Amino acid sequence: MSFVADLRVVLRGRDFRRLFSTRLISQFSDGIFQFGVTGFAFFSPENQTTALEVAAGLAVLLLPYSVLGPFVGVFIDRWSRRQILVVAPLVRGLLLLVAAGLVAADVPDPAFYAAALCVLGVNRFFLSALGASLPHVVPADRLMAANAVTPTSGTVITFVGAGVGFLLREVFGGSDTGVALLLVTSGVVFGLSALVARTMDRRLLGPWSDPAVPQARQAMRNVVVGLGDGVKHLVRHRTAAATMGAMAAHRFFYGSATALGIILYRYYFTDGDPEAALRGISLVVATSGVGYFLAVIITPYATERFTIERWVPIALSAAGLLTGALVLPFQVWGLPIAGFVLGVAGQSVKICADTTVQRDVEDIYLGRAFSIYDMLFNGMYVLAAALSAVILPANGKSYLAVVIITVGYPLAALAYRMITTASRARAA
């Protein structure tokens, strides 16, 4: 079934429409917030951004999702999810006002990053509650359709929010005051999602009380043990593990490309003009978003024609070779096209990884498998940015970095193909 057909089916439910609207408003706000933080961290006229600072900024944006991800379910399964959706936006709005005040007061950057980490930590609870609430608002026979449309729609609307953030920055300006106004706008918009969530019945989204559920402290310990069990289970299901590894490899090389692109635009292509650099990197983000959406359309047809086991190495190899050809000349026109290529390839691999894990991993291990998935997805990206800080020169022009990306993608494709072929032979 196509994306549009899936969306049409699930939108018939009133409660789903309310939960879906809550997600869209919140992720639109998140796009504005992420653009504001990115502009402040990497393209502020007062800051001389280095590759190390890029790595630190990406860590702030992504590590809360990796570190908190496996543990938030302990509380999501004990607190009223509807109340989380009502209260979390208000808490986040207050934290954004604090962050805006810190920016306007020109406090040291670590204080701002601490506030941003708190904002993202609250957001992690909110997004997890949205995911756990979905089965309560759609019938079982429509759950697959709902799972197909909600993450894609959320990501697309985040890109839209980032675009609106770019336009608002043109109005507010790139000064600390402008960044503060962006953060305030994001907080106000996010608060609107609480009004939508409040229209749902308090008991609608669960959880239902269960005396057999262990205490929170014991459950936290169980999470750590469970992650270990999840790793052992994935080792026994090599095709799922290999596809997850392919996704992790993409995120590593994509993180390297992100750090490379930010420094190139900041210093090599624009002679240190932060506004021109921000416009350039915004174009790369936009083309990457177009590639992401195109992958949602073409991947079902590609996997039907080639199978997942063939499409994943095709996507990875194409990503590496085309990125090398486009970036190695170090011309400003190459990076937006490379962003599009990586958007198509990366989202294709992610869709294949999602499908393979859901298909091959036993249901009792599925939550733990996706927790590991989530940690790899963000952790590899941050790790790549950290390693890029070691090899990137001040202006970003690094042939070594491009060669690592160009060669690394096909090597990851080869490793994936070898593992899946051996696994299929063993099964036969």
Secondary structure, DSSP 4 states (H G I P E B T S, - for coil): --HHHHHHHHTT-HHHHHHHHHHHHHHHHHHHHHHHHHHHHHS-TT----HHHHHHHHHHHHHHHHHHHHHHHHHHTTS-HHHHHHHHHHHHHHHHHHHHHHHHTT--HHHHHHHHHHHHHHHHHHHHHHHHHGGGTS-GGGHHHHHHHHHHHHHHHHHHHHHHHHHHHHHH-SSHHHHHHHHHHHHHHHHHHHHHHTTS-TTTT-PPP-TTSPPHHHHHHHHHHHHHHHHHHHHHSHHHHHHHHHHHHHHHHHHHHHHHHHHIIIIITTTT-HHHHHHHHHHHHHHHHHHHHHHHHHHHHHHHHH-HHHHHHHHHHHHHHHHHHHHTT--TTHHHHHHHHHHHHHHHHHHHHHHHHHHHS-HHHHHHHHHHHHHHHHHHHHHHHHHHHHH--TT---HHHHHHHHHHHHHHHHHHHHHHHHHHHHH-
